[in-house]
Amino acid sequence: MKVEFDKSLVTGNEMIDEQHKELIEKIDKLLACCEQGKGKIQAIKMLDYLAEYTEYHFGEEEKLQEEVAYPGIAEHKKKHAEFKKAVEELHEMLSEEEGPSDAFVAAVKKNVVDWLFNHIKNMDKALAAYVQREAGN
């Protein structure tokens, strides 16, 4: 399964879009690693890498929200926390298995890919529009 950044995910905020491209690339590498049967250690390394970049990206997004006094910041932070928890649960799932199973890949698709694409298309696009409106004032 290939995961790619496409025009439906463009928010119009250059920083957010560039970081989303990087994040999606990391997710794609994790899935490719699983599908190629690279094993548990490699999958854990890719998941760690994804978790680190997620921390960085969410921190940058939240900093931007604070700078512009974004009214939806509390809900946005709550959603970010949900995603971080999902990644932690994937770590637990992977540590209990011999390697990345079909169930693990399905969980990545549901709890990472689907969640992230929905989050970008709704919450992040709303944030980017707000930032752009505020910059125009």
BELHU-V631949 format. One record per helix or strand. SS is the DSSP state (helix for helix, strand for strand). FROM is the first residue (numbers start at 1). LEN is the number of residues. If there is no record, write none. Layout:
ss: (SS/SS)
from: (FROM/FROM)
len: (LEN/LEN)
This chain:
ss: (helix/helix/helix/helix/helix)
from: (7/14/40/73/102)
len: (3/22/28/24/35)
